[in-house]
Amino acid sequence: MKRAWLFCLLFVTAECFSGEKIPAANDPVRIQKVRDILATLKDAPMVAYRVDFDQLEPAERVKGLKHIDGYRILQEQILDDALRESTREIFVKAETYENVVTPCFNPGMALKFSNGKEEATFLICLECHWLYCWIGKDYFQLAFSEAGVVALKKHYEKYFPGFRVIGKHDREAAK
């Protein structure tokens, strides 16, 4: 029993000092911050990004490859007003968020709202439901509920016709 506790302590300690982003629990203040910025950016253009789930190496990032937090952008699409508004509505619903404890973080999409003065960028893993948020200079993490992810998966296929949502585990199984 002591070995199990020691292993858990070492694992958690390694996680904390590894430099990896440790997800935080959903905080109502952070969720409200997302709602507030999206209210401010209600009529701002929105871009949807299809991103690779493997992070670029530091040397690859300086080669000029377009990326969000190291995840290479594979495709980008400026959304029309109706799709932008329905996407924004997903982010403001209370049932979109829940606490998730085991992130894998293999993002497949990102969304950016910007009016030229203010900006919000969301990098999303549709497998583990984690959402990395940049609002202005603030960075934090939230977790989507199953309902939130299901809604975004439906929108993904509208953002990128001809591509279906597929996770890292699906790709590995197909090899």
CNS distance restraints for C-alpha pairs under 8 A (distance, minus, plus):
assign (resid   1 and name CA) (resid   5 and name CA) 6.55 0.50 0.50
assign (resid   2 and name CA) (resid   6 and name CA) 6.12 0.50 0.50
assign (resid   3 and name CA) (resid   7 and name CA) 6.03 0.50 0.50
assign (resid   4 and name CA) (resid   8 and name CA) 6.21 0.50 0.50
assign (resid   5 and name CA) (resid   9 and name CA) 6.11 0.50 0.50
assign (resid   6 and name CA) (resid  10 and name CA) 6.09 0.50 0.50
assign (resid   7 and name CA) (resid  11 and name CA) 6.03 0.50 0.50
assign (resid   8 and name CA) (resid  12 and name CA) 6.12 0.50 0.50
assign (resid   9 and name CA) (resid  13 and name CA) 5.98 0.50 0.50
assign (resid  10 and name CA) (resid  14 and name CA) 5.94 0.50 0.50
assign (resid  11 and name CA) (resid  15 and name CA) 6.18 0.50 0.50
assign (resid  12 and name CA) (resid  16 and name CA) 6.19 0.50 0.50
assign (resid  13 and name CA) (resid  17 and name CA) 6.28 0.50 0.50
assign (resid  14 and name CA) (resid  18 and name CA) 5.67 0.50 0.50
assign (resid  15 and name CA) (resid  19 and name CA) 7.52 0.50 0.50
assign (resid  15 and name CA) (resid  20 and name CA) 6.71 0.50 0.50
assign (resid  15 and name CA) (resid  22 and name CA) 7.48 0.50 0.50
assign (resid  16 and name CA) (resid  20 and name CA) 7.29 0.50 0.50
assign (resid  16 and name CA) (resid  22 and name CA) 7.10 0.50 0.50
assign (resid  23 and name CA) (resid 103 and name CA) 7.60 0.50 0.50
assign (resid  23 and name CA) (resid 141 and name CA) 6.02 0.50 0.50
assign (resid  23 and name CA) (resid 142 and name CA) 7.54 0.50 0.50
assign (resid  24 and name CA) (resid 140 and name CA) 7.99 0.50 0.50
assign (resid  24 and name CA) (resid 141 and name CA) 6.30 0.50 0.50
assign (resid  24 and name CA) (resid 142 and name CA) 7.05 0.50 0.50
assign (resid  25 and name CA) (resid  99 and name CA) 5.87 0.50 0.50
assign (resid  25 and name CA) (resid 100 and name CA) 7.64 0.50 0.50
assign (resid  25 and name CA) (resid 142 and name CA) 6.89 0.50 0.50
assign (resid  25 and name CA) (resid 143 and name CA) 7.73 0.50 0.50
assign (resid  26 and name CA) (resid  30 and name CA) 7.34 0.50 0.50
assign (resid  26 and name CA) (resid  31 and name CA) 7.35 0.50 0.50
assign (resid  26 and name CA) (resid  97 and name CA) 7.42 0.50 0.50
assign (resid  26 and name CA) (resid  98 and name CA) 6.70 0.50 0.50
assign (resid  26 and name CA) (resid  99 and name CA) 5.83 0.50 0.50
assign (resid  26 and name CA) (resid 141 and name CA) 7.68 0.50 0.50
assign (resid  26 and name CA) (resid 142 and name CA) 5.27 0.50 0.50
assign (resid  26 and name CA) (resid 143 and name CA) 6.46 0.50 0.50
assign (resid  27 and name CA) (resid  31 and name CA) 6.34 0.50 0.50
assign (resid  27 and name CA) (resid 142 and name CA) 7.71 0.50 0.50
assign (resid  28 and name CA) (resid  32 and name CA) 6.03 0.50 0.50
assign (resid  29 and name CA) (resid  33 and name CA) 6.19 0.50 0.50
assign (resid  30 and name CA) (resid  34 and name CA) 6.44 0.50 0.50
assign (resid  30 and name CA) (resid 140 and name CA) 7.64 0.50 0.50
assign (resid  30 and name CA) (resid 142 and name CA) 7.80 0.50 0.50
assign (resid  31 and name CA) (resid  35 and name CA) 6.41 0.50 0.50
assign (resid  31 and name CA) (resid 142 and name CA) 7.64 0.50 0.50
assign (resid  32 and name CA) (resid  36 and name CA) 6.00 0.50 0.50
assign (resid  33 and name CA) (resid  37 and name CA) 6.21 0.50 0.50
assign (resid  34 and name CA) (resid  38 and name CA) 6.17 0.50 0.50
assign (resid  34 and name CA) (resid  91 and name CA) 7.42 0.50 0.50
assign (resid  34 and name CA) (resid  92 and name CA) 7.43 0.50 0.50
assign (resid  34 and name CA) (resid 135 and name CA) 7.74 0.50 0.50
assign (resid  35 and name CA) (resid  39 and name CA) 6.13 0.50 0.50
assign (resid  35 and name CA) (resid  91 and name CA) 7.07 0.50 0.50
assign (resid  35 and name CA) (resid  92 and name CA) 5.26 0.50 0.50
assign (resid  36 and name CA) (resid  40 and name CA) 6.30 0.50 0.50
assign (resid  37 and name CA) (resid  41 and name CA) 6.05 0.50 0.50
assign (resid  37 and name CA) (resid 120 and name CA) 7.12 0.50 0.50
assign (resid  37 and name CA) (resid 135 and name CA) 7.43 0.50 0.50
assign (resid  38 and name CA) (resid  42 and name CA) 5.61 0.50 0.50
assign (resid  38 and name CA) (resid  88 and name CA) 6.81 0.50 0.50
assign (resid  38 and name CA) (resid  92 and name CA) 7.94 0.50 0.50
assign (resid  38 and name CA) (resid 113 and name CA) 7.75 0.50 0.50
assign (resid  38 and name CA) (resid 120 and name CA) 7.81 0.50 0.50
assign (resid  41 and name CA) (resid 113 and name CA) 6.66 0.50 0.50
assign (resid  41 and name CA) (resid 114 and name CA) 6.65 0.50 0.50
assign (resid  41 and name CA) (resid 115 and name CA) 6.47 0.50 0.50
assign (resid  41 and name CA) (resid 118 and name CA) 7.57 0.50 0.50
assign (resid  41 and name CA) (resid 119 and name CA) 7.80 0.50 0.50
assign (resid  42 and name CA) (resid  85 and name CA) 7.65 0.50 0.50
assign (resid  42 and name CA) (resid  88 and name CA) 7.82 0.50 0.50
assign (resid  43 and name CA) (resid 115 and name CA) 7.99 0.50 0.50
assign (resid  44 and name CA) (resid 113 and name CA) 6.26 0.50 0.50
assign (resid  44 and name CA) (resid 114 and name CA) 5.57 0.50 0.50
assign (resid  44 and name CA) (resid 115 and name CA) 4.80 0.50 0.50
assign (resid  45 and name CA) (resid  78 and name CA) 7.32 0.50 0.50
assign (resid  45 and name CA) (resid  79 and name CA) 7.37 0.50 0.50
assign (resid  45 and name CA) (resid  84 and name CA) 7.78 0.50 0.50
assign (resid  45 and name CA) (resid 113 and name CA) 6.04 0.50 0.50
assign (resid  45 and name CA) (resid 114 and name CA) 6.04 0.50 0.50
assign (resid  45 and name CA) (resid 115 and name CA) 6.63 0.50 0.50
assign (resid  46 and name CA) (resid  78 and name CA) 5.93 0.50 0.50
assign (resid  46 and name CA) (resid  79 and name CA) 5.78 0.50 0.50
assign (resid  46 and name CA) (resid  84 and name CA) 6.23 0.50 0.50
assign (resid  46 and name CA) (resid 111 and name CA) 7.06 0.50 0.50
assign (resid  46 and name CA) (resid 112 and name CA) 5.58 0.50 0.50
assign (resid  46 and name CA) (resid 113 and name CA) 4.55 0.50 0.50
assign (resid  46 and name CA) (resid 114 and name CA) 6.65 0.50 0.50
assign (resid  47 and name CA) (resid  76 and name CA) 6.60 0.50 0.50
assign (resid  47 and name CA) (resid  77 and name CA) 5.51 0.50 0.50
assign (resid  47 and name CA) (resid  78 and name CA) 4.41 0.50 0.50
assign (resid  47 and name CA) (resid  79 and name CA) 5.94 0.50 0.50
assign (resid  47 and name CA) (resid 111 and name CA) 5.79 0.50 0.50
assign (resid  47 and name CA) (resid 112 and name CA) 5.26 0.50 0.50
assign (resid  47 and name CA) (resid 113 and name CA) 6.68 0.50 0.50
assign (resid  48 and name CA) (resid  76 and name CA) 5.63 0.50 0.50
assign (resid  48 and name CA) (resid  77 and name CA) 5.22 0.50 0.50
assign (resid  48 and name CA) (resid  78 and name CA) 6.39 0.50 0.50
assign (resid  48 and name CA) (resid  79 and name CA) 7.00 0.50 0.50
assign (resid  48 and name CA) (resid 109 and name CA) 7.22 0.50 0.50
assign (resid  48 and name CA) (resid 110 and name CA) 5.94 0.50 0.50
assign (resid  48 and name CA) (resid 111 and name CA) 4.62 0.50 0.50
assign (resid  48 and name CA) (resid 112 and name CA) 6.58 0.50 0.50
assign (resid  48 and name CA) (resid 159 and name CA) 6.64 0.50 0.50
assign (resid  49 and name CA) (resid  73 and name CA) 6.38 0.50 0.50
assign (resid  49 and name CA) (resid  74 and name CA) 7.27 0.50 0.50
assign (resid  49 and name CA) (resid  75 and name CA) 5.67 0.50 0.50
assign (resid  49 and name CA) (resid  76 and name CA) 4.42 0.50 0.50
assign (resid  49 and name CA) (resid  77 and name CA) 6.47 0.50 0.50
assign (resid  49 and name CA) (resid 109 and name CA) 5.40 0.50 0.50
assign (resid  49 and name CA) (resid 110 and name CA) 4.92 0.50 0.50
assign (resid  49 and name CA) (resid 111 and name CA) 6.05 0.50 0.50
assign (resid  50 and name CA) (resid  73 and name CA) 6.05 0.50 0.50
assign (resid  50 and name CA) (resid  74 and name CA) 5.42 0.50 0.50
assign (resid  50 and name CA) (resid  75 and name CA) 5.05 0.50 0.50
assign (resid  50 and name CA) (resid  76 and name CA) 6.30 0.50 0.50
assign (resid  50 and name CA) (resid 108 and name CA) 5.94 0.50 0.50
assign (resid  50 and name CA) (resid 109 and name CA) 4.61 0.50 0.50
assign (resid  50 and name CA) (resid 110 and name CA) 6.60 0.50 0.50
assign (resid  50 and name CA) (resid 160 and name CA) 7.71 0.50 0.50
assign (resid  51 and name CA) (resid  67 and name CA) 7.93 0.50 0.50
assign (resid  51 and name CA) (resid  71 and name CA) 6.11 0.50 0.50
assign (resid  51 and name CA) (resid  72 and name CA) 5.56 0.50 0.50
assign (resid  51 and name CA) (resid  73 and name CA) 4.52 0.50 0.50
assign (resid  51 and name CA) (resid  74 and name CA) 5.23 0.50 0.50
assign (resid  51 and name CA) (resid  75 and name CA) 7.10 0.50 0.50
assign (resid  51 and name CA) (resid 107 and name CA) 6.79 0.50 0.50
assign (resid  51 and name CA) (resid 108 and name CA) 5.00 0.50 0.50
assign (resid  51 and name CA) (resid 109 and name CA) 5.15 0.50 0.50
assign (resid  51 and name CA) (resid 110 and name CA) 6.92 0.50 0.50
assign (resid  52 and name CA) (resid  71 and name CA) 5.82 0.50 0.50
assign (resid  52 and name CA) (resid  72 and name CA) 5.43 0.50 0.50
assign (resid  52 and name CA) (resid  73 and name CA) 6.53 0.50 0.50
assign (resid  52 and name CA) (resid  74 and name CA) 6.51 0.50 0.50
assign (resid  52 and name CA) (resid 107 and name CA) 7.01 0.50 0.50
assign (resid  52 and name CA) (resid 108 and name CA) 6.03 0.50 0.50
assign (resid  53 and name CA) (resid  71 and name CA) 6.45 0.50 0.50
assign (resid  53 and name CA) (resid 105 and name CA) 7.99 0.50 0.50
assign (resid  53 and name CA) (resid 106 and name CA) 4.63 0.50 0.50
assign (resid  53 and name CA) (resid 107 and name CA) 4.93 0.50 0.50
assign (resid  53 and name CA) (resid 108 and name CA) 5.74 0.50 0.50
assign (resid  53 and name CA) (resid 168 and name CA) 7.00 0.50 0.50
assign (resid  54 and name CA) (resid  71 and name CA) 6.42 0.50 0.50
assign (resid  54 and name CA) (resid  72 and name CA) 7.88 0.50 0.50
assign (resid  54 and name CA) (resid 106 and name CA) 7.07 0.50 0.50
assign (resid  55 and name CA) (resid  70 and name CA) 5.17 0.50 0.50
assign (resid  55 and name CA) (resid  71 and name CA) 4.73 0.50 0.50
assign (resid  55 and name CA) (resid  72 and name CA) 7.01 0.50 0.50
assign (resid  56 and name CA) (resid  60 and name CA) 5.81 0.50 0.50
assign (resid  56 and name CA) (resid  61 and name CA) 6.23 0.50 0.50
assign (resid  56 and name CA) (resid  70 and name CA) 5.27 0.50 0.50
assign (resid  56 and name CA) (resid  71 and name CA) 6.12 0.50 0.50
assign (resid  56 and name CA) (resid  72 and name CA) 6.69 0.50 0.50
assign (resid  57 and name CA) (resid  61 and name CA) 6.51 0.50 0.50
assign (resid  57 and name CA) (resid  70 and name CA) 7.65 0.50 0.50
assign (resid  58 and name CA) (resid  62 and name CA) 6.83 0.50 0.50
assign (resid  58 and name CA) (resid  70 and name CA) 8.00 0.50 0.50
assign (resid  59 and name CA) (resid  63 and name CA) 6.91 0.50 0.50
assign (resid  60 and name CA) (resid  64 and name CA) 7.74 0.50 0.50
assign (resid  60 and name CA) (resid  65 and name CA) 7.03 0.50 0.50
assign (resid  61 and name CA) (resid  65 and name CA) 5.97 0.50 0.50
assign (resid  61 and name CA) (resid  66 and name CA) 7.85 0.50 0.50
assign (resid  61 and name CA) (resid  67 and name CA) 7.53 0.50 0.50
assign (resid  61 and name CA) (resid  70 and name CA) 6.73 0.50 0.50
assign (resid  65 and name CA) (resid  72 and name CA) 6.91 0.50 0.50
assign (resid  66 and name CA) (resid  72 and name CA) 5.95 0.50 0.50
assign (resid  66 and name CA) (resid  73 and name CA) 5.70 0.50 0.50
assign (resid  67 and name CA) (resid  71 and name CA) 5.13 0.50 0.50
assign (resid  67 and name CA) (resid  72 and name CA) 4.17 0.50 0.50
assign (resid  67 and name CA) (resid  73 and name CA) 5.05 0.50 0.50
assign (resid  68 and name CA) (resid  72 and name CA) 6.58 0.50 0.50
assign (resid  68 and name CA) (resid  73 and name CA) 7.04 0.50 0.50
assign (resid  68 and name CA) (resid 110 and name CA) 7.93 0.50 0.50
assign (resid  68 and name CA) (resid 123 and name CA) 7.53 0.50 0.50
assign (resid  71 and name CA) (resid 107 and name CA) 7.83 0.50 0.50
assign (resid  77 and name CA) (resid 159 and name CA) 6.56 0.50 0.50
assign (resid  77 and name CA) (resid 160 and name CA) 7.50 0.50 0.50
assign (resid  79 and name CA) (resid  83 and name CA) 6.07 0.50 0.50
assign (resid  79 and name CA) (resid  84 and name CA) 5.70 0.50 0.50
assign (resid  79 and name CA) (resid 159 and name CA) 7.24 0.50 0.50
assign (resid  80 and name CA) (resid  84 and name CA) 6.03 0.50 0.50
assign (resid  81 and name CA) (resid  85 and name CA) 6.09 0.50 0.50
assign (resid  82 and name CA) (resid  86 and name CA) 6.23 0.50 0.50
assign (resid  83 and name CA) (resid  87 and name CA) 6.06 0.50 0.50
assign (resid  83 and name CA) (resid 155 and name CA) 7.87 0.50 0.50
assign (resid  84 and name CA) (resid  88 and name CA) 6.16 0.50 0.50
assign (resid  85 and name CA) (resid  89 and name CA) 6.20 0.50 0.50
assign (resid  86 and name CA) (resid  90 and name CA) 6.63 0.50 0.50
assign (resid  87 and name CA) (resid  91 and name CA) 6.91 0.50 0.50
assign (resid  87 and name CA) (resid 152 and name CA) 7.47 0.50 0.50
assign (resid  87 and name CA) (resid 155 and name CA) 7.33 0.50 0.50
assign (resid  88 and name CA) (resid  92 and name CA) 6.63 0.50 0.50
assign (resid  89 and name CA) (resid  93 and name CA) 6.41 0.50 0.50
assign (resid  90 and name CA) (resid  96 and name CA) 6.53 0.50 0.50
assign (resid  90 and name CA) (resid 148 and name CA) 6.52 0.50 0.50
assign (resid  90 and name CA) (resid 151 and name CA) 7.04 0.50 0.50
assign (resid  90 and name CA) (resid 152 and name CA) 7.55 0.50 0.50
assign (resid  91 and name CA) (resid  96 and name CA) 6.61 0.50 0.50
assign (resid  91 and name CA) (resid 148 and name CA) 7.88 0.50 0.50
assign (resid  92 and name CA) (resid  96 and name CA) 7.59 0.50 0.50
assign (resid  93 and name CA) (resid  97 and name CA) 7.95 0.50 0.50
assign (resid  95 and name CA) (resid 145 and name CA) 6.81 0.50 0.50
assign (resid  95 and name CA) (resid 147 and name CA) 6.97 0.50 0.50
assign (resid  95 and name CA) (resid 148 and name CA) 7.10 0.50 0.50
assign (resid  96 and name CA) (resid 144 and name CA) 5.44 0.50 0.50
assign (resid  96 and name CA) (resid 145 and name CA) 5.18 0.50 0.50
assign (resid  96 and name CA) (resid 146 and name CA) 7.62 0.50 0.50
assign (resid  96 and name CA) (resid 147 and name CA) 6.03 0.50 0.50
assign (resid  96 and name CA) (resid 148 and name CA) 4.19 0.50 0.50
assign (resid  96 and name CA) (resid 149 and name CA) 7.71 0.50 0.50
assign (resid  97 and name CA) (resid 142 and name CA) 7.47 0.50 0.50
assign (resid  97 and name CA) (resid 143 and name CA) 5.77 0.50 0.50
assign (resid  97 and name CA) (resid 144 and name CA) 4.26 0.50 0.50
assign (resid  97 and name CA) (resid 145 and name CA) 4.73 0.50 0.50
assign (resid  97 and name CA) (resid 148 and name CA) 6.86 0.50 0.50
assign (resid  98 and name CA) (resid 143 and name CA) 5.80 0.50 0.50
assign (resid  98 and name CA) (resid 144 and name CA) 5.66 0.50 0.50
assign (resid  98 and name CA) (resid 145 and name CA) 4.86 0.50 0.50
assign (resid  99 and name CA) (resid 142 and name CA) 7.97 0.50 0.50
assign (resid  99 and name CA) (resid 143 and name CA) 5.90 0.50 0.50
assign (resid  99 and name CA) (resid 144 and name CA) 7.66 0.50 0.50
assign (resid  99 and name CA) (resid 145 and name CA) 7.63 0.50 0.50
assign (resid 100 and name CA) (resid 128 and name CA) 7.65 0.50 0.50
assign (resid 100 and name CA) (resid 129 and name CA) 7.38 0.50 0.50
assign (resid 100 and name CA) (resid 130 and name CA) 7.70 0.50 0.50
assign (resid 100 and name CA) (resid 143 and name CA) 6.01 0.50 0.50
assign (resid 100 and name CA) (resid 144 and name CA) 7.88 0.50 0.50
assign (resid 102 and name CA) (resid 128 and name CA) 7.10 0.50 0.50
assign (resid 103 and name CA) (resid 128 and name CA) 5.33 0.50 0.50
assign (resid 103 and name CA) (resid 129 and name CA) 7.62 0.50 0.50
assign (resid 103 and name CA) (resid 130 and name CA) 6.56 0.50 0.50
assign (resid 104 and name CA) (resid 127 and name CA) 7.52 0.50 0.50
assign (resid 104 and name CA) (resid 128 and name CA) 5.81 0.50 0.50
assign (resid 105 and name CA) (resid 124 and name CA) 7.97 0.50 0.50
assign (resid 105 and name CA) (resid 125 and name CA) 5.40 0.50 0.50
assign (resid 105 and name CA) (resid 127 and name CA) 7.45 0.50 0.50
assign (resid 105 and name CA) (resid 128 and name CA) 6.32 0.50 0.50
assign (resid 105 and name CA) (resid 130 and name CA) 6.57 0.50 0.50
assign (resid 106 and name CA) (resid 125 and name CA) 5.36 0.50 0.50
assign (resid 106 and name CA) (resid 126 and name CA) 7.75 0.50 0.50
assign (resid 106 and name CA) (resid 127 and name CA) 7.06 0.50 0.50
assign (resid 106 and name CA) (resid 128 and name CA) 7.89 0.50 0.50
assign (resid 106 and name CA) (resid 167 and name CA) 7.32 0.50 0.50
assign (resid 106 and name CA) (resid 168 and name CA) 6.60 0.50 0.50
assign (resid 107 and name CA) (resid 123 and name CA) 6.62 0.50 0.50
assign (resid 107 and name CA) (resid 124 and name CA) 5.14 0.50 0.50
assign (resid 107 and name CA) (resid 125 and name CA) 3.82 0.50 0.50
assign (resid 107 and name CA) (resid 126 and name CA) 6.61 0.50 0.50
assign (resid 107 and name CA) (resid 127 and name CA) 7.90 0.50 0.50
assign (resid 108 and name CA) (resid 124 and name CA) 6.53 0.50 0.50
assign (resid 108 and name CA) (resid 125 and name CA) 5.87 0.50 0.50
assign (resid 108 and name CA) (resid 126 and name CA) 6.69 0.50 0.50
assign (resid 108 and name CA) (resid 165 and name CA) 7.72 0.50 0.50
assign (resid 108 and name CA) (resid 166 and name CA) 7.96 0.50 0.50
assign (resid 108 and name CA) (resid 167 and name CA) 7.31 0.50 0.50
assign (resid 109 and name CA) (resid 123 and name CA) 6.22 0.50 0.50
assign (resid 109 and name CA) (resid 124 and name CA) 5.53 0.50 0.50
assign (resid 109 and name CA) (resid 125 and name CA) 7.09 0.50 0.50
assign (resid 109 and name CA) (resid 126 and name CA) 7.99 0.50 0.50
assign (resid 109 and name CA) (resid 156 and name CA) 7.93 0.50 0.50
assign (resid 110 and name CA) (resid 121 and name CA) 7.14 0.50 0.50
assign (resid 110 and name CA) (resid 122 and name CA) 5.37 0.50 0.50
assign (resid 110 and name CA) (resid 123 and name CA) 4.29 0.50 0.50
assign (resid 110 and name CA) (resid 124 and name CA) 5.73 0.50 0.50
assign (resid 111 and name CA) (resid 121 and name CA) 5.71 0.50 0.50
assign (resid 111 and name CA) (resid 122 and name CA) 5.19 0.50 0.50
assign (resid 111 and name CA) (resid 123 and name CA) 6.67 0.50 0.50
assign (resid 112 and name CA) (resid 119 and name CA) 7.17 0.50 0.50
assign (resid 112 and name CA) (resid 120 and name CA) 5.69 0.50 0.50
assign (resid 112 and name CA) (resid 121 and name CA) 4.37 0.50 0.50
assign (resid 112 and name CA) (resid 122 and name CA) 6.41 0.50 0.50
assign (resid 113 and name CA) (resid 119 and name CA) 5.66 0.50 0.50
assign (resid 113 and name CA) (resid 120 and name CA) 5.24 0.50 0.50
assign (resid 113 and name CA) (resid 121 and name CA) 6.49 0.50 0.50
assign (resid 114 and name CA) (resid 118 and name CA) 5.79 0.50 0.50
assign (resid 114 and name CA) (resid 119 and name CA) 4.31 0.50 0.50
assign (resid 114 and name CA) (resid 120 and name CA) 6.48 0.50 0.50
assign (resid 115 and name CA) (resid 119 and name CA) 6.70 0.50 0.50
assign (resid 118 and name CA) (resid 136 and name CA) 6.43 0.50 0.50
assign (resid 119 and name CA) (resid 135 and name CA) 6.13 0.50 0.50
assign (resid 119 and name CA) (resid 136 and name CA) 5.78 0.50 0.50
assign (resid 120 and name CA) (resid 133 and name CA) 7.29 0.50 0.50
assign (resid 120 and name CA) (resid 134 and name CA) 5.66 0.50 0.50
assign (resid 120 and name CA) (resid 135 and name CA) 4.51 0.50 0.50
assign (resid 120 and name CA) (resid 136 and name CA) 6.51 0.50 0.50
assign (resid 121 and name CA) (resid 133 and name CA) 5.91 0.50 0.50
assign (resid 121 and name CA) (resid 134 and name CA) 5.13 0.50 0.50
assign (resid 121 and name CA) (resid 135 and name CA) 6.57 0.50 0.50
assign (resid 122 and name CA) (resid 131 and name CA) 6.37 0.50 0.50
assign (resid 122 and name CA) (resid 132 and name CA) 5.59 0.50 0.50
assign (resid 122 and name CA) (resid 133 and name CA) 4.75 0.50 0.50
assign (resid 122 and name CA) (resid 134 and name CA) 6.49 0.50 0.50
assign (resid 123 and name CA) (resid 131 and name CA) 5.71 0.50 0.50
assign (resid 123 and name CA) (resid 132 and name CA) 5.05 0.50 0.50
assign (resid 123 and name CA) (resid 133 and name CA) 6.66 0.50 0.50
assign (resid 124 and name CA) (resid 129 and name CA) 7.11 0.50 0.50
assign (resid 124 and name CA) (resid 130 and name CA) 6.05 0.50 0.50
assign (resid 124 and name CA) (resid 131 and name CA) 4.62 0.50 0.50
assign (resid 124 and name CA) (resid 132 and name CA) 6.47 0.50 0.50
assign (resid 125 and name CA) (resid 129 and name CA) 5.40 0.50 0.50
assign (resid 125 and name CA) (resid 130 and name CA) 5.43 0.50 0.50
assign (resid 125 and name CA) (resid 131 and name CA) 6.48 0.50 0.50
assign (resid 126 and name CA) (resid 130 and name CA) 7.47 0.50 0.50
assign (resid 126 and name CA) (resid 149 and name CA) 6.06 0.50 0.50
assign (resid 126 and name CA) (resid 153 and name CA) 7.44 0.50 0.50
assign (resid 126 and name CA) (resid 167 and name CA) 7.43 0.50 0.50
assign (resid 127 and name CA) (resid 167 and name CA) 6.41 0.50 0.50
assign (resid 129 and name CA) (resid 143 and name CA) 5.46 0.50 0.50
assign (resid 129 and name CA) (resid 144 and name CA) 4.97 0.50 0.50
assign (resid 129 and name CA) (resid 145 and name CA) 6.81 0.50 0.50
assign (resid 129 and name CA) (resid 146 and name CA) 7.51 0.50 0.50
assign (resid 129 and name CA) (resid 149 and name CA) 6.49 0.50 0.50
assign (resid 130 and name CA) (resid 141 and name CA) 7.10 0.50 0.50
assign (resid 130 and name CA) (resid 142 and name CA) 6.02 0.50 0.50
assign (resid 130 and name CA) (resid 143 and name CA) 4.42 0.50 0.50
assign (resid 130 and name CA) (resid 144 and name CA) 6.21 0.50 0.50
assign (resid 131 and name CA) (resid 141 and name CA) 5.63 0.50 0.50
assign (resid 131 and name CA) (resid 142 and name CA) 5.18 0.50 0.50
assign (resid 131 and name CA) (resid 143 and name CA) 5.64 0.50 0.50
assign (resid 131 and name CA) (resid 144 and name CA) 6.99 0.50 0.50
assign (resid 132 and name CA) (resid 139 and name CA) 7.45 0.50 0.50
assign (resid 132 and name CA) (resid 140 and name CA) 6.18 0.50 0.50
assign (resid 132 and name CA) (resid 141 and name CA) 4.64 0.50 0.50
assign (resid 132 and name CA) (resid 142 and name CA) 6.65 0.50 0.50
assign (resid 133 and name CA) (resid 138 and name CA) 7.95 0.50 0.50
assign (resid 133 and name CA) (resid 139 and name CA) 5.57 0.50 0.50
assign (resid 133 and name CA) (resid 140 and name CA) 5.33 0.50 0.50
assign (resid 133 and name CA) (resid 141 and name CA) 5.75 0.50 0.50
assign (resid 133 and name CA) (resid 142 and name CA) 7.55 0.50 0.50
assign (resid 134 and name CA) (resid 138 and name CA) 5.60 0.50 0.50
assign (resid 134 and name CA) (resid 139 and name CA) 4.58 0.50 0.50
assign (resid 134 and name CA) (resid 140 and name CA) 6.79 0.50 0.50
assign (resid 135 and name CA) (resid 139 and name CA) 6.52 0.50 0.50
assign (resid 144 and name CA) (resid 148 and name CA) 5.49 0.50 0.50
assign (resid 144 and name CA) (resid 149 and name CA) 6.27 0.50 0.50
assign (resid 145 and name CA) (resid 149 and name CA) 6.37 0.50 0.50
assign (resid 146 and name CA) (resid 150 and name CA) 6.07 0.50 0.50
assign (resid 147 and name CA) (resid 151 and name CA) 6.22 0.50 0.50
assign (resid 148 and name CA) (resid 152 and name CA) 6.29 0.50 0.50
assign (resid 149 and name CA) (resid 153 and name CA) 6.03 0.50 0.50
assign (resid 150 and name CA) (resid 154 and name CA) 6.42 0.50 0.50
assign (resid 151 and name CA) (resid 155 and name CA) 6.49 0.50 0.50
assign (resid 152 and name CA) (resid 156 and name CA) 6.00 0.50 0.50
assign (resid 153 and name CA) (resid 157 and name CA) 6.76 0.50 0.50
assign (resid 153 and name CA) (resid 165 and name CA) 6.47 0.50 0.50
assign (resid 154 and name CA) (resid 158 and name CA) 6.94 0.50 0.50
assign (resid 155 and name CA) (resid 159 and name CA) 6.13 0.50 0.50
assign (resid 156 and name CA) (resid 160 and name CA) 6.07 0.50 0.50
assign (resid 156 and name CA) (resid 164 and name CA) 7.50 0.50 0.50
assign (resid 156 and name CA) (resid 165 and name CA) 6.95 0.50 0.50
assign (resid 157 and name CA) (resid 161 and name CA) 5.38 0.50 0.50
assign (resid 157 and name CA) (resid 162 and name CA) 7.25 0.50 0.50
assign (resid 157 and name CA) (resid 163 and name CA) 6.25 0.50 0.50
assign (resid 157 and name CA) (resid 164 and name CA) 5.83 0.50 0.50
assign (resid 157 and name CA) (resid 165 and name CA) 7.22 0.50 0.50
assign (resid 160 and name CA) (resid 164 and name CA) 7.99 0.50 0.50
assign (resid 166 and name CA) (resid 170 and name CA) 6.09 0.50 0.50
assign (resid 166 and name CA) (resid 171 and name CA) 7.06 0.50 0.50
assign (resid 167 and name CA) (resid 171 and name CA) 6.41 0.50 0.50
assign (resid 168 and name CA) (resid 172 and name CA) 6.14 0.50 0.50
assign (resid 169 and name CA) (resid 173 and name CA) 6.17 0.50 0.50
assign (resid 170 and name CA) (resid 174 and name CA) 6.31 0.50 0.50
assign (resid 171 and name CA) (resid 175 and name CA) 6.67 0.50 0.50
